[in-house]
Amino acid sequence: MDARAFCSASRVVVVAGKGGVGKTTVTAALAVMAARAGLSVLVVEVEGKSGLASAFGKPELGYHEIELHPGITARFLTPDEALVEYLEDHGLSRISRRLARTGALEVVATAVPGMKDILLLGKVKQLEQDGTADLVIIDAPAAGHAVSFLLSPQGLLDAVHAGPIRKQAAEVVEMLHDPARCRVLLVTVPEETPVNELVETAYAIEDRAGVSLGPVLVNGCYPETDLPTSPAEIQELAAAADVFVSDREADDLAAAAAFRSRRGAIQAAQIERLADRLPLPQIRLPFVFAAGLRTADVELLADALEAGVGTLTPVPG
């Protein structure tokens, strides 16, 4: 499958995963890959302070769109601002201003369980319907909240039987249940706990929320290498390269190589376990050995993501 076909499969992509697995990093790489394929991309943050903007050398995101990269814009959605915009769009600007002045927005946004999520998802639905961008990518909350985030519209639909809230919930549910409009990409790292949580999240999203799942993105994978793990072999290789390595340095390098080999074996075992427990295609992304994410790192991950997408079988039709 080519990158453009992959990124055009759904107009909204929700990127979700356990905290710390790099879902924001994957969001950035996916956005870059889609932009390279000629698509306009809007990235939506719903939690804030994810580091997405700083990866592109941009200031912290606000409610209004900013350009992150050629072909990529981004914004931070909040329930309060989404509510104000909703009221203004429906001819209730005076009420929205009064709510803002009195500080009652938070009360209104939390008056009904799941209301905050429906406000955010309702805004995403509007962006998708308006054709704001060819692809809208949501950098979703961490896995546990991501499930409730996607379940909230159905919960409101079951609880509210009439009125604008029900209409909004119904329209959001319709978007979430249509694979051509929305799907979820789950991100994990090849470690036991994140893999366990991803499997649980995958079944909850597909079975309970009714949202289609794309390939699993396994982030932070070490490259396959055959490292020398004995001091003697290391010194032999160093001598062949005309580099002096002391006995102590050779011991330290051997210990580091042995640790790296053990970690690689653990990762391989977890990747295999994930494949056994979750029958979804996998795309593996390399571990980025850097203190902070930079644009060059995002470009590198976008290269790896595109290569992984190229191994997928196109969906007929």
C-alpha positions in Angstrom: 0.0 0.0 0.0 1.3 3.5 -0.8 1.4 6.3 1.8 -1.4 8.3 0.1 -3.8 5.4 0.0 -3.1 4.6 3.7 -3.6 8.2 4.8 -6.7 8.6 2.7 -8.4 5.4 4.1 -10.2 7.5 6.8 -10.6 11.3 7.0 -10.1 11.2 10.8 -7.4 9.1 12.5 -7.3 8.8 16.3 -3.8 8.0 17.5 -4.0 6.4 21.0 -1.8 4.4 23.4 -0.6 4.1 26.9 1.2 7.2 28.3 4.9 7.2 27.4 4.8 5.0 24.3 5.3 7.9 21.9 1.8 8.5 20.5 2.6 12.2 20.0 5.8 11.2 18.2 3.8 8.8 16.0 1.2 11.5 15.4 3.9 13.8 14.1 5.5 11.2 11.9 2.0 10.3 10.4 1.3 13.9 9.7 4.7 14.3 7.9 4.1 11.2 5.8 0.6 12.3 4.8 1.9 15.8 3.9 4.6 14.3 1.8 1.9 12.3 0.0 0.3 15.6 -1.0 -2.5 15.7 1.6 -3.4 18.7 3.8 -3.2 17.7 7.4 -4.7 19.1 10.6 -3.4 17.7 13.9 -5.7 18.2 16.9 -4.5 18.0 20.5 -7.0 17.4 23.2 -4.8 17.3 26.3 -2.1 19.9 25.6 1.6 20.2 26.5 2.4 17.1 24.4 5.6 18.4 22.9 4.2 18.2 19.4 4.7 21.9 18.5 8.2 22.0 20.0 9.3 19.0 17.8 8.8 21.3 14.8 10.3 24.3 16.6 6.9 26.0 17.1 5.4 27.7 20.1 2.8 25.9 22.3 -0.5 25.3 20.5 -3.7 27.3 21.1 -7.3 27.0 19.9 -6.6 28.6 16.6 -4.6 26.8 13.9 -0.9 27.4 13.3 1.3 25.9 10.6 3.7 23.3 12.0 5.3 22.2 8.8 4.6 22.5 5.1 1.1 21.0 4.6 0.6 20.5 8.3 -1.4 22.7 10.7 -2.3 22.1 14.3 -4.5 23.3 17.1 -5.4 22.5 20.7 -9.1 21.9 21.3 -10.6 22.6 24.7 -14.2 21.8 25.7 -14.9 25.4 26.9 -13.9 27.0 23.6 -15.7 24.3 21.6 -18.8 25.1 23.6 -18.5 28.8 23.0 -18.1 28.2 19.3 -21.0 25.8 19.2 -23.3 28.4 20.9 -22.2 31.1 18.6 -22.7 29.0 15.5 -26.3 28.4 16.7 -27.1 32.1 17.2 -26.5 32.1 20.9 -23.4 34.4 21.1 -24.9 36.6 23.9 -25.3 33.5 26.1 -21.8 32.3 25.3 -20.3 35.7 26.2 -22.3 35.7 29.5 -21.1 32.2 30.3 -17.5 33.3 29.6 -17.8 36.4 31.8 -19.4 34.5 34.8 -17.0 31.6 34.7 -19.9 29.2 34.2 -18.4 27.4 31.2 -16.8 24.7 33.3 -20.1 24.0 35.1 -21.9 23.7 31.8 -19.2 21.5 30.2 -19.3 19.1 33.1 -23.1 19.1 33.8 -23.6 15.9 31.9 -21.1 12.9 32.1 -19.2 12.7 28.8 -20.2 16.3 27.8 -16.6 17.4 27.6 -15.7 14.5 25.2 -18.8 15.1 23.0 -17.9 18.8 22.7 -14.4 17.9 21.5 -15.5 15.1 19.2 -18.4 17.3 17.9 -15.8 19.9 16.9 -13.7 17.2 15.2 -16.9 16.0 13.4 -17.5 19.6 12.2 -13.9 19.9 11.0 -14.2 16.6 9.1 -17.5 17.6 7.5 -16.3 21.1 6.5 -13.3 19.6 4.7 -10.9 21.7 6.7 -8.1 19.3 5.8 -7.8 16.1 3.8 -6.8 14.3 7.0 -7.5 15.2 10.6 -5.3 13.4 13.2 -6.3 13.4 16.8 -3.5 13.0 19.4 -5.8 11.2 21.8 -5.7 10.9 25.6 -3.8 8.0 27.1 -5.3 4.6 26.5 -7.6 4.4 29.5 -9.2 7.8 28.9 -9.1 7.1 25.1 -11.7 4.3 25.5 -14.0 6.5 27.6 -13.4 9.4 25.1 -14.7 7.2 22.2 -17.5 5.6 24.3 -18.9 8.9 25.6 -21.0 9.7 22.5 -22.8 6.4 22.6 -23.4 6.8 26.3 -25.0 10.2 25.8 -27.0 8.8 22.9 -28.4 6.2 25.2 -29.1 8.6 28.1 -30.5 11.7 26.2 -33.6 11.1 24.1 -34.1 14.5 22.5 -32.6 17.9 21.8 -29.3 19.2 20.5 -27.1 17.1 22.7 -28.7 13.9 21.4 -28.4 15.2 17.8 -24.7 16.0 18.3 -24.0 12.6 19.9 -25.8 10.8 17.1 -23.8 12.6 14.5 -20.5 11.8 16.3 -21.4 8.2 16.7 -22.2 8.0 13.0 -18.7 9.4 12.2 -17.0 7.0 14.6 -18.7 3.9 13.2 -17.9 4.7 9.6 -14.4 3.3 8.7 -14.2 5.7 5.7 -14.5 8.6 8.1 -12.7 7.5 11.3 -10.3 4.8 12.5 -7.9 4.3 15.4 -4.2 3.7 15.2 -2.9 2.2 18.4 0.7 2.8 19.5 2.8 0.6 21.9 6.4 -0.1 22.7 7.6 -3.8 22.8 7.4 -4.2 26.6 5.1 -6.4 28.6 2.8 -3.9 30.3 2.2 -1.6 27.3 1.5 -4.6 25.1 -1.0 -5.9 27.7 -2.8 -2.6 27.9 -2.8 -2.2 24.1 -4.5 -5.5 23.6 -7.2 -4.6 26.2 -7.7 -1.2 24.6 -8.0 -2.7 21.1 -10.8 -5.0 22.0 -12.6 -2.3 24.0 -12.4 0.2 21.2 -13.5 -2.2 18.5 -16.2 -4.2 20.5 -17.6 -1.5 22.8 -17.0 1.8 20.9 -17.4 0.3 17.4 -14.5 2.1 15.9 -12.3 0.4 13.2 -8.7 -0.2 14.0 -5.8 0.3 11.7 -2.4 -1.4 12.0 -0.6 -1.4 15.4 2.4 0.9 15.5 5.2 -0.6 17.6 7.4 2.3 18.6 10.9 2.3 20.0 12.2 -0.9 18.3 15.9 -1.6 18.4 17.5 -2.3 15.0 18.5 -5.9 14.5 22.2 -6.2 14.9 24.8 -8.8 15.6 27.0 -7.2 18.2 30.3 -8.6 19.6 29.7 -9.5 23.2 33.2 -10.7 24.2 36.1 -8.3 25.1 38.5 -10.3 23.0 36.3 -9.9 19.9 35.9 -6.2 20.5 39.6 -5.7 20.8 40.1 -7.7 17.6 37.7 -5.5 15.7 39.3 -2.4 17.1 42.7 -3.5 16.1 41.5 -4.2 12.6 40.1 -0.7 12.4 43.4 0.7 13.8 41.7 1.9 17.0 43.2 1.4 20.5 40.7 0.0 23.0 41.9 -0.7 26.6 41.0 -3.8 28.5 38.6 -1.9 30.7 36.9 -0.2 27.7 36.6 -3.6 26.0 34.9 -5.0 29.1 32.5 -2.1 29.3 31.7 -2.3 25.6 31.1 -6.1 25.9 28.7 -5.5 28.9 26.8 -2.8 26.9 26.6 -5.1 23.9 25.3 -8.0 26.0 22.7 -5.7 27.6 21.6 -4.5 24.2 21.3 -8.1 23.0 19.1 -9.0 25.9 16.9 -6.0 25.4 16.6 -7.0 21.7 15.5 -10.5 22.6 12.9 -9.1 25.1 11.5 -6.8 22.4 11.3 -9.6 19.9 9.4 -11.8 22.3 6.9 -9.0 23.1 6.4 -8.3 19.4 5.6 -12.0 18.8 3.3 -12.1 21.8 1.4 -9.0 20.5 1.0 -10.7 17.1 -0.4 -13.8 18.8 -2.9 -11.9 20.9 -4.0 -9.3 18.5 -4.6 -10.2 14.8 -3.7 -6.8 13.3 -0.9 -5.9 11.0 2.2 -4.3 12.7 4.4 -1.4 11.6 7.6 -1.1 13.6 9.3 2.2 14.2 12.9 2.5 15.3 14.1 3.8 18.7 15.3 7.3 18.3 18.5 7.8 20.3 18.0 11.5 21.1 17.4 13.5 24.3 14.5 15.5 22.7 12.4 15.0 19.6 13.5 17.3 16.7 12.2 17.8 13.2 14.9 15.6 11.8 13.9 12.8 14.1 10.2 13.1 13.0 11.4 12.9 9.3 13.3 9.8 10.1 10.3 8.2 11.8 8.1 9.3 8.8 10.6 7.4 6.5 10.2 4.3 8.7 6.4 4.6 8.8 6.2 5.0 5.0 8.4 1.9 4.6 6.2 -0.1 7.0 3.0 1.1 5.2 4.6 -0.2 1.9 4.5 -3.7 3.3 0.8 -3.6 3.9 -1.6 -5.3 1.6 -4.0 -2.8 -0.1 -7.7 -3.3 0.9 -9.8 -4.4 -2.1 -12.2 -1.7 -3.4 
